[in-house]
Amino acid sequence: MLTCFIRYEIDPFKKEEFAAYSRNWGEAIPRCGADLIGYFGPHEGSATTAYGVYNIDSLAAYEAYRARLAADPLGRENYAFARKERFILKEDRIFLKNVSSQAGRD
């Protein structure tokens, strides 16, 4: 199992747009095959840093999931919404493995 952490730099004046984007992923991501932990937006401290976090079985499963997400009607709509509104300034994605649990010790 891998956990994908997406770090976003967002426009601080478009936090509501990012929240709407996040809610859409809350519907589409699980439907397309990933275990969504959640999307996290600014609350205190930085007004520009946000995160999306989900689990996926493997990098191969990730590739299939991304194809399903790109074909999903809400997924396509959400990508278009982000491009149109330009509230995401930067996006970095990293895959990490849980090494603190028994499952991560294999």
C-alpha positions as a printed Julia matrix, in Angstrom:
106×3 Matrix{Float64}:
   0.0    0.0     0.0
   1.24   3.47   -0.93
  -0.03   6.8     0.28
  -0.05   9.67   -2.17
   0.49  13.09   -0.65
  -0.31  16.02   -2.92
   0.96  19.4    -1.73
  -0.79  22.33   -3.33
   0.13  25.97   -3.4
  -3.17  27.76   -3.88
  -4.27  31.32   -4.48
  -5.15  32.66   -0.99
  -8.06  34.59   -2.48
  -9.56  31.43   -4.01
  -9.79  29.13   -1.01
 -13.5   28.55   -1.65
 -12.76  27.38   -5.19
 -10.2   24.94   -3.81
 -12.78  23.72   -1.28
 -15.3   23.05   -4.08
 -12.59  21.23   -6.07
 -11.81  19.13   -2.99
 -15.45  18.19   -2.42
 -15.69  17.01   -6.03
 -12.65  14.78   -5.54
 -14.32  13.46   -2.4
 -16.89  11.91   -4.71
 -14.78  10.99   -7.76
 -11.6    9.6    -6.17
 -13.24   6.74   -4.23
 -15.45   5.9    -7.22
 -12.34   5.58   -9.4
 -10.51   3.22   -7.06
  -8.39   5.07   -4.48
  -8.96   5.2    -0.73
  -9.32   8.93   -0.07
  -8.09  10.07    3.32
  -9.04  13.65    2.59
  -8.3   17.09    1.23
  -7.03  19.66    3.69
  -7.2   23.42    3.13
  -5.7   26.38    4.95
  -7.07  27.15    8.38
  -4.32  28.67   10.56
  -0.8   29.6     9.53
  -0.15  29.49    5.79
  -3.0   30.73    3.63
  -1.55  29.11    0.53
  -0.72  25.49    1.47
  -3.22  22.64    1.05
  -2.99  18.86    0.81
  -4.77  15.91   -0.74
  -4.04  12.44    0.68
  -5.15   9.01   -0.5
  -4.04   5.37   -0.43
  -3.49   3.23   -3.49
  -2.32  -0.4    -3.72
   0.68   0.15   -6.03
   2.1    2.39   -8.74
   0.49   0.11  -11.34
  -2.88   0.54   -9.6
  -2.22   4.3    -9.56
  -1.82   4.39  -13.34
  -5.13   2.56  -13.84
  -6.82   4.81  -11.28
  -5.56   7.96  -13.05
  -6.97   6.7   -16.36
 -10.37   6.07  -14.72
 -10.29   9.5   -13.06
  -9.51  11.21  -16.39
 -12.46   9.39  -18.0
 -14.87  10.03  -15.12
 -17.37  12.84  -15.93
 -16.86  14.59  -12.57
 -13.1   14.06  -12.83
 -13.0   15.74  -16.26
 -15.24  18.54  -14.99
 -13.02  19.09  -11.95
  -9.81  19.24  -14.0
 -11.49  21.79  -16.3
 -12.7   23.81  -13.29
  -9.14  24.01  -11.9
  -7.73  25.09  -15.29
 -10.43  27.74  -15.76
 -10.32  29.22  -12.26
  -6.52  28.92  -11.82
  -6.64  28.56   -8.04
  -3.86  25.95   -8.01
  -0.52  27.7    -8.42
   1.69  24.65   -7.86
   1.16  20.95   -7.25
   3.71  18.4    -5.97
   2.95  14.7    -5.61
   4.9   12.13   -3.61
   4.21   8.47   -2.82
   5.2    7.23    0.61
   4.99   3.85    2.31
   3.88   3.49    5.93
   6.93   2.11    7.7
   5.64   2.53   11.26
   2.95  -0.16   11.13
   3.3   -3.94   10.96
   1.98  -3.85    7.39
   4.85  -1.57    6.39
   7.52  -3.96    7.66
   7.19  -6.53    4.89
